[in-house]
Amino acid sequence: MFHHLHLRSRLLQTLILALIGLTFYAYYRTTVYDVRQFSLPRNTNHSVYQEGLNLSADTRLTKNSSSDNAASSQYTAHNNLSTVITTLSTSSSSASTSNEKQPAASNATRSVVVRSDSARAIYETGHTVPIPERCPRLGKDMDLVVIVMSAPTHLDARTAIRQTWGHFGQRSDMSVLFMLGTSSDRKVETILRKEQNMYNDMIRGRFLDSYSNLTLKTISTLEWVDSYCSKVKYLLKTDDDMFINVPRLLAFVNKHARDRNVIFGRLARKWKPIRNRKSKYYVSQAQFQQSVFPDFTTGPAYLLSSDTVRRLYDAALDHTYLKLEDVFMTGIVAHKLGIKRSHANEFLNKRIQYTACNIQRGISIHMVKYSEQFDLWKKLLDGKSKCK
């Protein structure tokens, strides 16, 4: 009897040890993998970067930090630290259509000072799939480009958008496109290639697609518009769990066609940084010192006049990185540039009751499941309802 009890005890101990092992493995996959993007600057010469970077012990990742806090700690306690990076000059790195010899000076290297806590230290420029043809003539004849932030695995959400309000992207005066990063899952990448061949509406940036990298995704969006669609009137940045009332949005764009230096959306006023290290939204003193954020437009959907795109892109790269992309881009960076943030009631950016009139009055509705897109689309097109 005692022998059987002893065996049961040993089996129980083995089971507990196995569960602990699985817990640590899950922790590694969700924490270390998610912040791997932040462990090295992706767009720099690694050896030169290491020479210029001396991180104090308290800024290194620890085993006990969560994925979001670990990502934030990369930028803690060295706000004024700079890194010298040797790069090729612009003229030598850009493609040339001429066979003429370039001046000797153009092939020389130059030293660029990049702060180690800035977005530029981790952002890799360019797009692996740019699809510039989706914005003909740099958007000269277009009023609007809608770029939907989507995760690699969200095929159902993208399909639902294509089959509902995304249909408006077939118009010549606008485009509806998706922005995605990279996935380490080969099966996911294979599916994405097939999806791209079928629809040709996905821009692929050079960043690991994760929550901590949402700001990199927005920066990549701005870079794409600046590079391939700079003459469009407006850019709507939105998410794949949003329903967009495109006819009302186009009417809004036409009404504000002459407005410049502005971001429209649902304005968040006098929000305070969360200093609790355990919070998903933790912001350190080194990342943002003030006690109140500048007013910003909430992230689910906001509309930018195209003249703000290049300035936001350039300024964001040299600013202290913050993973809260709406606070960072439309609050901190926009405020620094003197860009107006304007509240528009039509940007609901929240879940609402799905009545036909509610759908028809608003521009953007948040927290919409892919299966609900079809119901909202039907109610948007309902000609029977008489809404004030």
C-alpha positions in Angstrom: 0.0 0.0 0.0 2.8 2.4 1.0 4.6 1.5 -2.2 1.5 2.5 -4.3 1.2 5.8 -2.4 4.9 6.5 -3.1 4.4 5.8 -6.8 1.4 8.1 -6.9 3.4 10.8 -5.1 6.2 10.5 -7.6 3.8 10.6 -10.6 2.2 13.7 -9.0 5.6 15.4 -8.6 6.4 14.6 -12.2 3.1 16.0 -13.4 3.7 19.2 -11.4 7.2 19.6 -12.8 5.9 19.1 -16.4 3.2 21.8 -15.8 5.9 24.2 -14.5 8.1 23.4 -17.6 5.1 24.1 -19.9 4.4 27.4 -18.1 8.0 28.6 -18.6 7.9 27.6 -22.2 4.6 29.5 -22.8 6.2 32.5 -21.0 9.2 32.3 -23.3 7.1 32.1 -26.4 4.8 35.0 -25.4 7.4 37.3 -23.7 10.8 36.8 -25.2 9.5 36.2 -28.8 7.2 39.2 -28.7 10.0 41.6 -27.7 12.7 40.1 -29.9 12.0 43.0 -32.3 13.4 45.4 -29.7 16.5 43.5 -28.7 18.5 44.7 -31.8 18.2 47.8 -34.0 17.1 46.4 -37.3 18.2 49.2 -39.6 21.7 49.7 -38.4 25.2 48.2 -38.6 25.1 45.9 -35.5 28.8 46.1 -34.7 29.0 49.9 -34.9 25.8 50.1 -32.9 27.1 48.1 -30.1 30.2 50.2 -29.8 28.2 53.3 -29.3 25.6 51.8 -26.9 26.3 51.3 -23.2 23.1 50.3 -21.5 23.0 50.3 -17.7 22.0 47.1 -16.0 18.5 48.4 -15.1 17.6 48.9 -18.8 18.2 45.3 -19.8 15.4 42.8 -20.1 14.8 40.7 -17.0 13.1 37.3 -16.7 10.3 38.7 -14.6 9.2 41.5 -17.0 6.1 41.0 -19.2 6.3 41.3 -22.9 5.0 44.9 -23.0 7.0 46.1 -20.0 10.1 44.4 -21.5 9.6 46.3 -24.7 9.3 49.5 -22.8 12.3 48.9 -20.6 14.5 48.9 -23.7 14.1 52.7 -23.7 14.2 53.4 -20.0 17.0 55.5 -18.3 18.9 56.5 -21.4 16.7 59.3 -22.9 19.7 61.4 -23.9 21.9 58.6 -25.1 23.0 58.7 -28.7 24.5 56.2 -31.0 26.9 56.8 -33.9 26.0 54.8 -37.0 28.0 54.7 -40.2 25.8 54.6 -43.3 26.2 55.1 -47.0 25.2 58.5 -48.3 21.8 58.8 -49.9 23.2 59.2 -53.4 25.2 56.0 -53.3 22.3 53.9 -51.8 19.6 55.1 -54.1 19.2 53.5 -57.5 20.4 55.5 -60.5 19.1 55.4 -64.1 22.2 57.0 -65.4 25.5 55.4 -66.4 27.4 58.6 -65.6 30.0 58.3 -62.8 29.0 59.8 -59.5 31.3 62.2 -57.8 33.8 60.6 -55.5 32.2 62.3 -52.5 28.9 60.5 -53.1 30.4 57.1 -52.4 31.9 58.2 -49.1 30.3 57.2 -45.8 28.9 59.7 -43.3 28.2 59.4 -39.6 24.6 59.8 -38.5 23.8 60.3 -34.9 20.8 58.2 -33.9 19.4 58.2 -30.4 19.1 54.7 -29.1 15.7 55.3 -27.6 14.3 56.7 -30.9 12.0 55.0 -33.3 14.8 55.3 -36.0 17.0 53.0 -33.9 14.6 50.1 -34.5 12.7 51.0 -37.6 13.6 49.5 -41.0 12.6 51.6 -43.9 10.9 50.2 -47.1 8.3 47.6 -47.8 8.7 44.1 -49.0 5.4 44.4 -50.9 4.8 48.0 -51.8 1.9 47.8 -54.5 2.4 51.4 -55.7 0.0 50.7 -58.5 -2.9 50.9 -56.0 -2.3 54.7 -55.9 -1.9 55.8 -59.5 -0.1 59.1 -60.3 0.8 59.3 -56.6 -2.8 59.8 -55.8 -3.2 63.0 -57.8 -6.7 62.1 -58.8 -7.7 60.5 -55.5 -9.6 62.0 -52.5 -8.9 59.3 -50.0 -6.7 56.3 -49.2 -7.9 54.0 -46.4 -5.2 51.8 -44.9 -6.4 49.1 -42.5 -4.0 47.9 -39.8 -4.3 44.1 -39.9 -2.5 41.1 -38.3 -1.2 38.3 -40.6 -3.6 35.8 -39.1 -6.7 38.0 -39.6 -7.7 36.6 -43.0 -11.4 36.4 -42.0 -11.5 40.1 -41.0 -9.9 41.2 -44.3 -12.2 39.0 -46.3 -15.3 40.5 -44.6 -14.1 44.0 -45.2 -13.4 43.2 -48.9 -16.9 41.9 -49.3 -18.6 44.8 -47.5 -17.4 48.4 -47.1 -14.0 47.6 -48.7 -15.9 47.4 -52.0 -15.6 51.2 -52.3 -11.9 50.7 -52.9 -12.8 49.8 -56.5 -13.6 53.5 -57.1 -11.1 55.6 -59.0 -11.1 58.4 -56.4 -10.0 56.1 -53.4 -8.3 52.9 -52.4 -8.8 50.5 -49.5 -5.6 48.7 -48.5 -4.2 46.6 -45.7 -1.0 47.1 -43.8 0.8 44.0 -42.3 4.1 43.3 -40.9 6.0 40.0 -41.0 5.2 36.7 -39.4 7.7 34.1 -38.3 5.2 31.3 -39.1 6.0 29.9 -42.5 2.5 28.5 -43.0 1.0 32.0 -42.3 3.4 33.6 -44.8 2.5 31.0 -47.5 -1.2 31.8 -47.0 -0.5 35.5 -47.2 1.3 35.1 -50.5 -1.7 33.3 -51.9 -4.0 36.1 -50.6 -1.7 38.8 -52.0 -1.8 37.1 -55.4 -5.5 37.0 -55.4 -6.3 40.5 -54.1 -3.1 42.5 -54.4 -4.2 44.9 -51.7 -1.8 44.2 -48.8 1.2 46.4 -48.1 3.9 44.5 -46.2 6.3 46.5 -43.9 9.6 45.4 -42.5 8.7 44.9 -38.9 7.6 41.9 -36.8 3.8 42.1 -36.5 3.0 42.4 -32.7 1.2 44.6 -30.3 4.4 46.2 -29.1 5.1 47.2 -32.7 1.9 49.0 -33.6 3.7 52.3 -33.7 6.2 50.8 -36.2 3.1 49.8 -38.3 1.8 53.3 -38.3 5.2 54.7 -39.2 5.4 52.2 -42.1 2.0 53.4 -43.2 3.1 57.0 -43.2 6.2 56.1 -45.1 4.2 54.3 -47.8 1.8 57.2 -48.3 4.8 59.6 -48.5 6.5 57.4 -51.0 3.7 56.2 -53.2 0.5 58.3 -52.5 1.7 61.7 -51.5 -0.7 63.7 -53.6 -3.9 62.1 -52.2 -6.0 64.5 -50.2 -6.6 62.4 -47.1 -5.4 59.2 -45.4 -7.7 57.3 -43.0 -5.7 55.0 -40.7 -8.0 52.4 -39.2 -8.2 48.8 -37.8 -9.6 45.5 -39.2 -12.2 45.4 -36.4 -13.8 48.6 -37.6 -16.9 49.3 -39.8 -16.4 52.4 -41.9 -19.3 54.2 -43.4 -17.5 55.2 -46.6 -20.2 57.4 -48.2 -20.3 59.5 -45.1 -16.5 59.5 -44.9 -16.2 60.7 -48.5 -18.8 63.5 -47.8 -16.7 64.5 -44.8 -13.5 64.6 -46.9 -15.2 66.7 -49.6 -16.5 69.1 -46.9 -12.9 69.5 -45.6 -11.1 69.3 -48.9 -9.3 72.6 -48.4 -8.3 72.0 -44.8 -4.6 71.6 -44.1 -2.4 70.6 -41.1 -5.1 68.7 -39.4 -6.0 65.3 -38.0 -9.7 64.5 -37.5 -11.1 61.8 -35.2 -12.4 61.2 -31.7 -10.3 63.5 -29.4 -9.0 62.2 -26.1 -8.3 65.1 -23.8 -6.1 65.3 -20.7 -5.2 61.6 -20.5 -2.5 60.7 -18.0 0.3 58.3 -18.5 0.0 55.0 -16.5 3.1 54.6 -14.4 2.2 51.1 -13.1 4.9 48.8 -14.6 2.5 45.8 -14.6 0.0 47.7 -16.9 -0.2 46.9 -20.6 -0.2 50.7 -21.1 2.8 51.5 -18.9 4.8 54.6 -19.8 8.1 55.4 -18.1 9.3 58.8 -17.1 12.1 58.5 -19.6 9.6 57.9 -22.4 7.3 60.8 -21.4 8.0 63.1 -18.5 4.9 65.3 -18.3 1.9 64.3 -16.1 -0.6 64.7 -18.9 -0.5 63.6 -22.6 -1.2 66.2 -25.3 -4.7 65.8 -26.8 -4.7 62.9 -29.3 -7.2 61.2 -31.6 -8.0 57.6 -30.6 -6.4 54.9 -32.6 -9.3 52.8 -34.1 -9.7 55.4 -36.8 -8.4 58.9 -37.6 -8.1 61.0 -40.7 -5.0 62.9 -41.7 -4.7 65.6 -44.3 -1.9 64.5 -46.6 0.3 67.5 -45.9 0.9 66.1 -42.3 2.2 62.7 -43.5 5.8 63.5 -44.3 6.3 65.7 -41.3 4.8 63.1 -38.9 7.0 60.4 -40.5 10.2 62.3 -40.2 9.5 63.6 -36.6 8.3 60.2 -35.4 11.6 58.5 -36.3 13.7 60.9 -34.2 11.4 60.9 -31.2 11.5 58.7 -28.1 9.7 55.5 -29.1 6.3 54.8 -27.5 4.2 51.7 -28.3 0.9 53.6 -27.7 0.7 54.6 -31.3 -2.3 57.0 -31.2 -0.8 58.8 -28.1 2.6 58.9 -29.8 1.7 59.8 -33.3 -1.4 62.1 -33.0 -0.6 63.3 -29.6 3.1 63.8 -28.7 4.5 64.1 -32.3 1.6 66.0 -33.8 1.6 68.4 -30.8 5.4 69.0 -31.3 4.8 69.8 -35.0 1.8 72.1 -34.3 -0.6 69.9 -36.2 -4.3 70.6 -35.2 -6.2 67.6 -33.8 -9.9 68.2 -34.4 -12.8 66.3 -32.8 -15.5 65.0 -35.1 -18.6 63.4 -33.6 -19.0 61.1 -36.6 -15.9 59.2 -35.5 -17.5 57.0 -32.9 -14.6 54.6 -32.4 -16.6 52.4 -30.0 -19.2 49.7 -30.0 -22.7 51.0 -30.5 -26.2 49.6 -30.8 -26.5 48.3 -34.4 -29.6 50.1 -35.6 -29.8 51.3 -39.2 -29.8 54.9 -38.2 -26.8 54.6 -35.8 -24.9 52.9 -38.6 -25.8 55.6 -41.2 -25.0 58.5 -38.9 -21.5 57.5 -37.9 -18.2 57.2 -39.9 -16.3 54.6 -37.8 -17.7 51.9 -35.5 -15.3 49.9 -33.3 -15.2 46.3 -32.0 -17.0 44.8 -35.0 -16.5 41.1 -35.4 -15.9 39.9 -39.0 -19.3 38.1 -39.0 -21.0 41.4 -38.0 -19.6 43.3 -41.0 -22.3 41.9 -43.2 -25.1 42.9 -40.9 -23.8 46.5 -40.6 -23.3 46.6 -44.4 -26.9 45.6 -45.0 -28.1 48.3 -42.6 -25.9 50.9 -44.1 -27.5 50.2 -47.5 -31.1 50.1 -46.1 -33.1 52.6 -48.0 -36.2 52.2 -45.9 -35.0 53.8 -42.7 -35.7 57.5 -42.4 -33.0 58.9 -40.2 -32.8 62.5 -39.1 
